[in-house]
Amino acid sequence: MNKTPQKKPSYQFTIKQHFHMRALLERFANSSNKVRVVRKPLGTTSYLGVKNKIFTGERCWSEEIEKGISWPIEKAFLNQVVRVESGLLVNDHIAISTYHLLWTLRQHFANNPNGDREIAPGMNCYMDEEIELWCDANYKLPIKNGGIISGRFATTLDIKELMECPDNTANYEDIFWNIIRSEGARFISADQYRSQLLIVVNPYIVLQGAYEETPPFLAGPEIVEEYNDITEKAALRFTFG
């Protein structure tokens, strides 16, 4: 009797991984669903879709980071964004801080992907691609012969460690995220801010971290220009808006 070939499992992996939330990028898109991007250092301008490779890495981290860790952080952060956009105040400052750190780390690894890493020298084991994909889908760490893990799993270990690293979390202790609004002039955003506690959530709203909670502030054109200057200096590869 002939055996029916067993179908390989079909996994829904995220291949193009955004280091900054797609939902925020879309808030800066024009009527053609394009985002204005100004590249550093030359200042060349392009209009790009939110799926463009400039906003993403290609399988730089595992599904555990993409879905198991990032998605809940993004959801909690987006809840705060929606509150602020509807005129309410921030009620979960930790959610914003956690997203700011995650964004910073993902941006780094999207642009500086890890190569394979030896974590158990001399380990003798068998690991084919199908098993590795199963491990990825189920948030496991697949170790290849020689004690080697693929680069995206090395990045997973790094991000998990850095999210808990006291040197990183200390930057957000006792931080409040205050609201800056503009009624006319538009804010731009950097691809990353790192030490700058800023998140531009849409062209008219900025969240700024501080040690004191203050009422929402209405910024005139000159103040918006000052924030945009900070953004241009902080950006590593580009600004968008």
N, C-alpha and C positions, 0 to 999 in steps of 0.2 A: 504494500500500500504506500502510495506517495504521500510524503508529509507536506502539509501546506507551509510555505515559507512564512516565518514569523515576521510580522511587520515591526519595523523599528519605531520606537516611540517618537512622537512628534512634539518637540518642546517649543514653547513660545518664548524664545530668548529675545531680549532687547539688544540689538546689534549696535545701533547708533545711540550712544548713551549721553544724554545732556548733562553737562556739569552744572548748568544753571537751569532752573525750572522752565520747561517749555511754556507753562501757563503764564509766567512772568514775561518771557520774551514776546509772547503773543500780544501783550498789552502795549507793546511798542510798535506793532505792525501797522502799516498804512492800509489803504483800501484795497491794495493788491496783495495783501498778506506778506509784505516784505518789510524787513527791518533795516533801517539805515545804519550801516557799519562804517566807522572810520578807523582805519588800520594805523598802528604805530610802527615805525617812527615817521613814515612819509606823509601821513595824513590823507591817503587815498580813500575815496568814498565808494561804497557798493551798497546795493539794495538786495538783501539776501533773505531767503525763506528760513523759518525757524528750525528746519531740519538740516540746514547747511552744516557742513563739516566743521566750520569755524566755531560752532556752538557745541560740538560733540566730540567724543572719543569713540573709537570702534572696539567694543568689548574690552575696555581697559580694566574693568573690575567684574566680579562675579555677580550672578543673580542674587546672591545673598545681600550684597551691597545695594544693587539696583532696586530690588523689590522688598526684601526683608527688612532692610535698614533705612534706605532712602525714602521709600514711599510713605511710611508713617511720619517721618520728620517733615516731608514736604506737605503732607495733608494738614498737620498741626500748624505749620507756618502759613499755609494758604488760608486757613481759617482766620488767622490774624489779619492777613491782607484784606480779606473780604470785609471783616469788621471795620477796618480803618477806611476802606473805600466807601462804606455805607454811612460813615460819619461817627462811628463808635470809637472808643478808646481801646488800646491794647490791653488785654487781660491775661496774656500768657507771654511774658518777656523771655522766659527760658526757651519757648518754642522758636522764637526768632533767633536767639543766640545760637541754638543748636543748628538751625538751618545755615546761618552765616558760616559756621565752622565747616559744616558738610560741603557747602559750596566752594569754600576756599580749598579744601582737600581734593575734591573732585576736579576742580579746575587744574590743579597742579598735576595730578596723575593723568588727566586727559591729554595734557601737553607734554608730559614726561613719563610715558608708560614704562612699567617695569618689564624687564626680561625674565626668563626663567630663573628660579632661585633654588639653590640646594639647601634643604632644611634638615635632612637626615642622611648625612654622608654614608655611602656604601649600602644603603637599604636595597634589598633585593625583592622586587615585586613586579607584578604584571599589571599594566594599565593601558587598555586600548581607548580609542576615541569615544566609543559608545559608553564605556564606564565613566569616563571623564565627564561626558555630557550629562549622564544621570546624576553624578555627584554635584555638578553645577546647578542642575534643576532642583536638587533637594538640599541645597545649602551645606554640602559636605566638602571636605578638602581632599581632592584626589592627589595622591603622591605617586609619581612615576618611578620607574627603575632608577636606582642611584640616589633616591631620596630627593627628587626634583619636583617642584611644582611650577605650573605655567605662570606666566607673568601676571595674568588677571587675578590669580589667587594670591600671589605675592602682594598685589595691591590691596586685595581684600584684607589681608592680615595687617597691612600698614594702616589702612583707613580705620579699621576697628581699634587698633592700638592708639592712633593719633586722636581719635574722637574722645578717648578717655584719658589722654596724657595730661597730667597736672599743669605742665607748661602751657598747654593750649586752653584748657578749661578755666585756668586762672584769669585769662583775658576777659572772661564773661561774668565773673563773680560780681554780684550786686549791680548788674547793668540793667538800666531801664531803656526801652526803645521809644524815643519821642518822635512825634509826628511833625513833619514840615510839609506844608502845602503851598502850591502855587496856583493862582487863578488864571494866569496867562502864559508867562514864559515857561518853557519846557525843560525839565531835567533830562540829562543823559546819564547812562549807567556805564560803569567800567566792566570789563570781563571778570575782574576780581578786585577786591579791596584789601584783603589780608589784614593788616594792622588797623586799617580805617574801619570803624564800626558804622558802616553805612550800607543801606540797601535801598536802591531806587526801585520802588514797586510798580510804578507806572510814570508816565511823563509829568505828572503833577503831584506826586507824593513821594517823599523820602522818609525812611525810618533811620534815625540816628541814635546810636547807643551812647549813654551817658550815666554818670553815677547819681544823677538827680533826676527825678521825674518832673517834667514840666508840661504845661498845657500845650495843645497843638499851636504851632506857629505859622502865620501866613507870611510867606516870603515874596518880596517884590522882585522885579527883574534883576536888580543888582545883586541881591542875595542868591538868586538862582544862578547867576553867572559865577559867583564865588564857589558854589557847590560844584558847578560843572568844571571849573578850573581844578578843584580838588580831584574830581573824577578823572580828568585827563592825565593828571600827574600820577594817580594811583594805578591806572590801567596798565596791564602788562603787554597785551598784544593789540587790543582794540577797545573802542567805546562804541556804544550803540544807543539809538534813540529815535 
